[in-house]
Amino acid sequence: MTDNTANGMTPSRLKGPSVEYRIYFAIIFLFSLPWALITWAFGLTAPGSPDEGKGFIARAWSRAAIITPIIFSA
C-alpha cells in the first residue's frame, strides 16, 4: 500500500457544503423561524411535545437541516 503522506503530499480534504447548499439552508431556516416560534409558544402551554427542551431557533435549525438535504438528493 502506498503512503501518500511521504514527500510532502497530504491526502486531499473533503470540502464543506457548497455555496448553493448554504444559500438554500439559509432560506429554509429563515422561512421556518416564524413557524418554529409559533409551535414553540404553543408547546409552552401544552407540555409533553417531543421537542420540549428545544428553543425555537434550534427547532428551525433542525427543520432546515432535515429539509435541505432532501432537496439536494432529488
Secondary structure, DSSP 8 states (H G I E B T S, - for coil): ---TTGGG----------HHHHHHHHHHHHHHHHHHHHHHHHHHHS---TTTT--HHHHHHHHHHHHHHHHHH-
